[in-house]
Every structure is written in structure tokens, then in C-alpha cells.
Amino acid sequence: MPNPFVHAELATTHVPKAKAFYSKLFKWKLKDLPMPTGTYTMIDVGEGTGGGMMKQMIPRAGSAWMPYMLVKDIDASTKKAKKLGAKICKGVTEVEGMGWLSIIVDPTGAMFGLWEPKEE
């Protein structure tokens, strides 16, 4: 399948409460990683698409899940999304040692991310 969902990220207003809820509800394995912007919690779901959890960084915004889709060329895909009427909220940004992301709002108002992993 081209461009599958590869990561789901929760930006939450209360990280400890979210961690307790999801780890108990689904028995997800959570691992905290220090990042320059604060702690990022990796979510290991076993089989299937994992994700991450972090403190919501948008002032006055509520908690929300955001899916990421895999792309082969993040620069070209981000430009194509803009050409098709999307708003680019965060341009192509490197995640050190892992890959690149961009965050987009489609023409209907739905937010999603694009992800290009770093080649190993």
C-alpha cells in the first residue's frame, strides 16, 4: 500500500494522566526519551503502528491525536500538498538521527503529518 499510516502522535495537555490511561487500557509499553523540547514518550503497541506522546505545544489547544503517513520524498510531497490547497503548519523539519517530518492541514481542516525516515 502506498503511503501507509506509520506513526500516531498524541499531543496532550496532561502527559501523566494520558500515560496512565493508555498504558492501562491497552497495555502499551511506554518509553520516555529526552528531547530538546522536553520528554517524548515512545509508544510500543506490539504489532501494528506505534507512536508517541508529548505535551501539547499549541497554546490553549486541547489534546489531539495526529496520524503520520510515510512518503519517499518529503520535500516533494509537502510542496504537492500545498499546491493541492493544503496549509503547511510546519515545514520539513529534521528529527535528529531518525528522519524528517512536516505537518499539514488539508483543505477540509484535518491535520496530519508526513514522515520520511532516514535511510539506514
Backbone as JSON, one array per atom type, in Angstrom:
{
  "sequence": "MPNPFVHAELATTHVPKAKAFYSKLFKWKLKDLPMPTGTYTMIDVGEGTGGGMMKQMIPRAGSAWMPYMLVKDIDASTKKAKKLGAKICKGVTEVEGMGWLSIIVDPTGAMFGLWEPKEE",
  "N": [[0.85, -1.18, 0.0], [0.69, 2.14, -0.93], [2.03, 4.97, 0.79], [1.37, 4.41, 3.67], [-0.16, 4.67, 6.98], [2.13, 5.44, 9.47], [2.79, 6.25, 12.0], [1.38, 7.4, 15.02], [0.57, 10.2, 16.85], [0.17, 11.61, 20.04], [-0.63, 14.69, 21.2], [-0.85, 16.01, 24.22], [-2.61, 17.6, 26.92], [-2.09, 16.78, 29.45], [0.27, 14.86, 30.27], [1.09, 12.78, 32.22], [-1.45, 11.77, 33.05], [-2.52, 10.87, 30.6], [-0.62, 8.92, 29.92], [-1.0, 7.05, 32.0], [-3.68, 6.31, 31.53], [-3.72, 5.21, 28.81], [-1.74, 3.2, 28.96], [-2.86, 1.46, 30.81], [-5.37, 0.88, 29.65], [-4.76, -0.29, 27.12], [-2.44, -1.73, 27.55], [-0.07, -0.79, 26.49], [3.44, -0.4, 25.86], [5.47, 2.02, 27.21], [8.04, 4.39, 26.66], [10.14, 6.81, 27.84], [11.86, 9.44, 26.25], [14.45, 11.77, 26.33], [14.27, 14.96, 24.87], [15.2, 17.93, 22.98], [13.05, 19.71, 23.25], [11.68, 18.81, 25.44], [10.34, 15.94, 27.22], [9.72, 13.06, 25.28], [7.48, 10.52, 24.74], [7.75, 7.31, 23.63], [5.58, 5.02, 22.04], [4.97, 1.68, 22.17], [3.18, -0.63, 20.57], [3.26, -3.27, 20.11], [2.36, -5.41, 17.66], [1.56, -3.67, 14.65], [0.95, -0.14, 14.04], [2.91, 2.02, 15.85], [3.63, 4.78, 18.05], [3.8, 8.05, 19.5], [3.92, 10.26, 22.37], [3.39, 13.44, 23.75], [3.71, 16.64, 25.46], [1.18, 18.97, 24.76], [1.94, 21.52, 22.54], [0.78, 23.73, 21.44], [-0.56, 26.73, 22.35], [-3.43, 26.96, 24.43], [-4.71, 24.91, 23.08], [-6.5, 21.82, 22.87], [-6.12, 18.33, 23.82], [-5.02, 16.08, 21.3], [-4.97, 13.56, 18.76], [-2.68, 12.78, 16.13], [-2.15, 11.54, 12.92], [0.59, 10.15, 11.03], [1.83, 9.85, 7.73], [3.71, 7.76, 5.59], [6.21, 8.85, 3.32], [8.2, 8.96, 0.31], [9.69, 11.11, -0.58], [9.94, 13.79, 1.14], [10.14, 16.57, 0.77], [9.12, 16.99, -1.85], [6.54, 15.89, -1.52], [5.43, 17.55, 0.45], [5.42, 20.02, -0.87], [3.67, 19.34, -2.96], [1.3, 18.88, -1.55], [0.75, 21.49, -0.67], [0.35, 22.75, -3.14], [-2.0, 21.49, -3.84], [-3.82, 22.73, -2.23], [-3.48, 22.59, 0.53], [-2.58, 23.73, 3.86], [0.54, 24.5, 5.11], [1.65, 23.8, 8.18], [3.93, 23.23, 9.64], [6.92, 23.3, 8.2], [9.2, 21.16, 6.35], [11.09, 19.38, 8.61], [13.92, 18.27, 10.33], [14.24, 15.34, 12.29], [16.45, 14.58, 14.5], [18.71, 12.09, 13.61], [16.69, 10.33, 12.92], [14.82, 11.0, 10.83], [12.64, 12.97, 8.71], [9.99, 15.33, 9.08], [6.82, 16.84, 8.26], [4.08, 19.04, 8.91], [0.72, 19.27, 8.17], [-2.35, 20.86, 7.15], [-5.21, 19.73, 5.69], [-7.34, 20.7, 2.84], [-9.89, 20.53, 3.97], [-9.61, 21.01, 6.62], [-8.49, 19.08, 8.27], [-5.8, 17.83, 10.22], [-2.58, 16.43, 9.61], [0.46, 14.5, 9.44], [3.48, 14.21, 7.51], [6.02, 11.77, 6.91], [9.35, 10.98, 6.4], [11.59, 8.52, 6.69], [15.0, 8.32, 7.85], [17.51, 6.91, 5.84], [18.87, 3.73, 6.56]],
  "CA": [[0.0, 0.0, 0.0], [1.49, 3.37, -0.93], [1.81, 5.97, 1.83], [0.6, 3.91, 4.82], [-0.01, 5.32, 8.27], [3.32, 4.85, 10.08], [3.02, 6.76, 13.35], [0.27, 8.19, 15.55], [1.16, 11.0, 17.92], [-0.77, 12.3, 20.91], [-0.23, 15.93, 21.87], [-1.81, 16.02, 25.32], [-2.5, 18.66, 27.93], [-1.71, 16.17, 30.73], [1.02, 13.66, 29.9], [0.98, 11.67, 33.18], [-2.8, 11.2, 33.01], [-2.64, 10.14, 29.34], [0.22, 7.72, 30.02], [-1.67, 6.1, 32.88], [-4.89, 5.84, 30.86], [-3.47, 4.34, 27.66], [-0.99, 2.01, 29.34], [-3.79, 0.54, 31.48], [-6.42, 0.47, 28.73], [-4.26, -1.13, 26.03], [-1.2, -2.39, 27.93], [1.03, -0.31, 25.66], [4.73, -0.19, 26.52], [5.85, 3.41, 27.04], [9.44, 4.65, 26.97], [10.44, 8.24, 27.79], [13.11, 9.85, 25.61], [14.7, 13.21, 26.47], [14.39, 15.69, 23.61], [15.47, 19.35, 23.26], [11.81, 20.42, 23.59], [11.05, 18.14, 26.58], [10.29, 14.48, 27.14], [8.86, 12.44, 24.26], [7.22, 9.15, 25.14], [7.51, 6.39, 22.52], [4.5, 4.06, 22.3], [5.15, 0.39, 21.51], [1.89, -1.32, 20.62], [3.46, -4.66, 19.69], [2.12, -5.42, 16.22], [0.81, -2.51, 14.18], [1.58, 1.17, 14.03], [3.14, 2.63, 17.16], [3.53, 6.23, 18.02], [4.44, 8.83, 20.54], [3.08, 11.1, 23.2], [4.14, 14.59, 24.26], [2.9, 17.75, 25.94], [0.63, 19.83, 23.71], [2.75, 22.73, 22.45], [-0.02, 24.83, 20.9], [-1.26, 27.38, 23.47], [-4.89, 26.86, 24.55], [-5.26, 23.8, 22.29], [-6.79, 20.62, 23.64], [-5.39, 17.13, 23.46], [-5.44, 15.58, 19.99], [-4.14, 12.57, 18.06], [-2.33, 13.14, 14.75], [-1.51, 10.45, 12.19], [1.66, 10.45, 10.07], [1.87, 8.96, 6.59], [5.04, 7.55, 5.02], [6.47, 9.35, 1.97], [9.57, 8.71, -0.15], [10.35, 12.4, -0.78], [9.13, 14.7, 1.97], [10.1, 17.91, 0.17], [8.18, 16.97, -2.98], [5.18, 15.62, -1.02], [4.97, 18.75, 1.15], [5.12, 21.01, -1.93], [2.48, 18.88, -3.68], [0.14, 19.13, -0.68], [0.47, 22.94, -0.72], [-0.21, 23.02, -4.48], [-3.35, 20.95, -3.87], [-4.68, 23.53, -1.39], [-3.23, 22.39, 1.95], [-1.82, 24.73, 4.59], [1.71, 23.89, 5.74], [1.77, 24.33, 9.55], [5.34, 23.08, 9.99], [7.64, 22.84, 7.02], [10.07, 19.99, 6.51], [11.93, 19.52, 9.79], [14.67, 17.04, 10.63], [14.22, 14.75, 13.62], [17.85, 14.14, 14.51], [19.02, 10.67, 13.57], [15.53, 9.48, 12.61], [14.19, 11.31, 9.56], [12.08, 14.31, 8.51], [8.53, 15.42, 9.14], [6.14, 18.11, 8.02], [2.72, 18.98, 9.43], [-0.14, 19.85, 7.14], [-3.81, 20.86, 7.32], [-5.79, 19.54, 4.36], [-8.32, 21.74, 2.5], [-11.11, 20.42, 4.78], [-9.29, 21.37, 8.0], [-7.92, 17.95, 9.02], [-4.35, 17.9, 10.37], [-1.83, 15.18, 9.53], [1.89, 14.68, 9.22], [4.21, 13.38, 6.56], [7.23, 11.25, 7.52], [10.35, 10.31, 5.58], [12.64, 8.03, 7.59], [16.39, 8.37, 7.42], [17.95, 5.6, 5.36], [19.82, 3.08, 7.48]],
  "C": [[0.9, 1.24, 0.0], [1.06, 4.3, 0.21], [0.95, 5.49, 3.0], [0.75, 4.83, 6.04], [1.17, 4.64, 8.96], [3.54, 5.28, 11.52], [1.76, 7.53, 13.76], [0.79, 8.9, 16.79], [0.07, 11.72, 18.72], [-0.09, 13.52, 21.51], [-1.27, 16.13, 22.96], [-1.55, 17.15, 26.31], [-2.06, 18.11, 29.29], [-1.03, 14.82, 30.46], [0.89, 12.53, 30.93], [-0.38, 10.97, 33.16], [-3.0, 10.37, 31.74], [-1.83, 8.84, 29.38], [-0.45, 6.65, 30.88], [-2.89, 5.49, 32.19], [-4.58, 4.83, 29.76], [-2.67, 3.09, 28.01], [-1.88, 0.98, 30.04], [-4.86, 0.01, 30.52], [-5.93, -0.55, 27.71], [-3.01, -1.93, 26.37], [-0.04, -2.04, 26.99], [2.29, -0.19, 26.5], [5.17, 1.23, 26.19], [7.3, 3.61, 27.46], [9.72, 6.14, 26.78], [11.8, 8.49, 27.17], [13.3, 11.35, 25.83], [14.91, 13.84, 25.09], [14.69, 17.15, 23.95], [14.23, 20.13, 23.71], [11.09, 19.82, 24.8], [11.04, 16.64, 26.38], [9.31, 14.04, 26.06], [8.7, 10.99, 24.67], [6.9, 8.3, 23.91], [6.46, 5.37, 22.96], [4.78, 2.81, 21.48], [3.86, -0.38, 21.68], [2.02, -2.8, 20.3], [3.34, -4.69, 18.18], [1.31, -4.19, 15.83], [1.6, -1.23, 14.31], [1.69, 1.71, 15.45], [3.05, 4.13, 17.06], [4.29, 6.88, 19.14], [3.44, 9.71, 21.26], [3.95, 12.24, 23.74], [3.17, 15.66, 24.75], [2.44, 18.59, 24.75], [1.41, 21.15, 23.7], [2.0, 23.93, 21.9], [-0.8, 25.46, 22.05], [-2.78, 27.28, 23.34], [-5.52, 25.76, 23.69], [-5.51, 22.61, 23.21], [-5.91, 19.46, 23.21], [-5.93, 16.6, 22.13], [-4.45, 14.55, 19.46], [-3.87, 13.07, 16.63], [-1.64, 11.95, 14.08], [-0.4, 10.99, 11.27], [1.63, 9.41, 8.98], [3.29, 8.93, 6.03], [5.13, 8.12, 3.61], [7.92, 9.05, 1.6], [10.36, 9.99, -0.3], [9.53, 13.46, -0.06], [9.06, 16.1, 1.39], [9.07, 17.96, -0.95], [6.74, 16.77, -2.5], [4.6, 16.84, -0.31], [4.59, 19.84, 0.14], [3.84, 20.63, -2.68], [1.22, 19.14, -2.86], [-0.25, 20.61, -0.73], [-0.18, 23.3, -2.06], [-1.67, 22.56, -4.58], [-4.29, 21.66, -2.89], [-4.49, 23.35, 0.11], [-2.47, 23.58, 2.54], [-0.65, 23.99, 5.27], [1.89, 24.56, 7.11], [3.21, 24.28, 10.03], [6.02, 22.52, 8.76], [8.54, 21.66, 7.35], [11.09, 20.26, 7.62], [12.63, 18.2, 10.07], [14.45, 16.64, 12.09], [15.55, 14.02, 13.72], [18.01, 12.63, 14.6], [17.88, 9.77, 13.14], [14.93, 9.74, 11.24], [13.68, 12.74, 9.52], [10.57, 14.24, 8.58], [8.08, 16.77, 8.63], [4.71, 17.92, 8.53], [1.83, 19.84, 8.56], [-1.6, 19.84, 7.58], [-4.4, 20.77, 5.91], [-6.85, 20.61, 4.08], [-9.63, 21.66, 3.28], [-10.87, 20.75, 6.24], [-8.7, 20.25, 8.85], [-6.39, 18.04, 9.04], [-3.74, 16.51, 10.27], [-0.37, 15.5, 9.3], [2.4, 13.77, 8.12], [5.52, 12.97, 7.22], [8.09, 10.56, 6.46], [11.45, 9.83, 6.51], [14.03, 8.18, 6.97], [16.79, 6.98, 6.95], [18.98, 5.03, 6.32], [21.04, 2.58, 6.76]]
}
